[in-house]
Amino acid sequence: MFFDDWAGLVRVLVVGALAYTAMLVMLRVSGKRTLSKLNAFDLIVTVALGSTLATVLLSKDVPLVEGMLAFAVLIFAQYLITALSVRSSAVRGLVKSEPRLLFYQGKMLDDALRHERVTKNELLAVARSSGYADMAQVGAVILETDGSFNVLALTDTPANPTLKDVRGAPDSH
């Protein structure tokens, strides 16, 4: 159906504007970390917020105040989990994965690729999309905690390497 009635359109306009404003205010108060993409938990919260906003906008069965409470619950849960993960390595271990080295100084790390379910062709595509035509120019490829890839150029040994916390990197845990 293309159109039910004007009341439905007015509801979407009014509730949409109010719900969007409420979510923006809550996100602003909660800080930048709420919508970061640092790990899978962050992605879940972001998707849940979007889904909740869509439900509040389009479902006549969900009052605006209930939607705003749902926003607050999700944002508070994100705040609580991130605050606890900063303070507790046990919580951090449950919530966050570790970055993983997949390629290092000319070598594909087959065990890491297999464990992370990444093919060699996918790794080559990541290097190409990062502007590398030759893997000899690539020093490392890391699968980050949020599922993104970082490609580092092959350089002399840096004074303060960024691979310290990467599983599989030399001198890592």
N, C-alpha and C positions, 0 to 999 in steps of 0.2 A: 504494500500500500504506500502511496506517495504522501498522503496527507490525511490526518485524522481530524484535528481541529486546531483553532488558534490557541487554545489554552495550553496545549502540549508544547507549542513553539515558544510561548511566553515563559512557560516553566523552564524549558531548556535554557533560554536566555538569562533568566533571573538566577536560577540555581547554578548554572554554569559560571556566571560572573562571580557569584558569592563563593562557590566552592573553590574556584581557581584563586580568588583573592585570599581565602582562608589558607589554602595550601601554600601559597607564596609566603604569607606571613609566618606560618609555622616553619617552613624551610629556612627562611631568613633568620628566625630566632634560633633554630637548631644548629646553624653553622654550615660551613662549606662541606664538611665531611659527610653530611647526610646523603648527598647525591654523588659522592665520589665513585669511581669505578675501580677500587683497589682489589676487590675480591668478589667471589660469587655471592656472598651475603649481601654486598652492596647492590649488586645487580637485582637480586630478589626484591629488595626493598624498593628500588626504583620502579621495577615492573609492577609491584603490588600497589604503589602509589598511583601509577597511571591507570591501572585496572580499577582501582577504587574511584578515582575521579570519573572514569567512563561510566561506572555503575551508578554513581550519584547523579550524573548528568542525564542518563537515559532510562533509568528505572524509576518509575513512579512509586515503587514499593520501598525505596530507600529515602527517608527524609534527609534533608540537608544536614541537620544536627548529627544524625548518626554517621553520615559520611565524614563530617569534620572530626568526630570522635575516632573514626577509623584512621584518618590521617594522623591524628595525635598518637594513637597507639603504635602505628608503624614507625613514626619518627622517634618516639620515645624508645621503642625496642632497638632501633638502630643506634640511638645515642647510648643506651645502656650496654649493648653488646660491644660497641667500639670502646667505650670507657673501660669496661672490664678487660677487653683484650689488650689494652695499653698497660694495664696494671697486673695482669696475670698471664703467664706463659701457657698455663693449662687451657684457659679460655681461648687464647690466641691460637693454640694448636687445634682446637675444635673448629674454630671459625675460618681460619685462613689456611690456605695451602702455601707451600714454599715455591719460590721461583725455581725453574729447572733449566740447567744448561743442556742444550741439544746439539750444539756444534761448538767446537773449540779449537782454534789455531789449526785449521785445515782438516779436522777430523769430525765426521759425523759420529755422534755418540749413540750407537745403535740401541743399547739397553734403555737409555733415556727416551729415545724416540719411540721405542716399543711400549714402554711404560706409560707415556703420555699420549699414545695413539696418534702420532704424527708421522706421516710418510716422508721419505727423502724428497720426493717431488714437491710436497707442501713446503718443506724447508727451503727448497730452491725458489719457490714462488715468493716466499717471505723475503728472501734476500733480493730478488728482482724488484719487488714492490718497494723496497727500501733504497733502491737506486744502485744496487751492486750487479755488475755484469759478470763478475768473476768471484768465485768463492775464495780465491787466494787473497782477496782484499778484505775478507770478513774475518774478524778475530773471534767473535762469539755470537751465537743466537740463543736467546733466553726466552722461554715460555714463562710469562709473568703470572702473578697470582690471579689476575683478572681475565686470563685467557688470551691476552694480547702477546705479540712477539716483539722483542727488541733485538735489533741487529747492531752490533758494535763493530767499528772498523778495527782492522789489524793495525796496532800501533806498538811502539815500545812499551815496556812494562810501566804502567802509570804509578805515580807515587802513592795514590790513594784509590785502589781499585774498587769499582762498584760491584764486583762479583762476590764480595765477602759473604753475603747471605744467600747465595745461589747454590742449590743442591747440585753436587757434581763438579763444582768449580775447584780448581787447585786451592788448597788452604781453606776450604769451606768446612762446615761442620759435618 
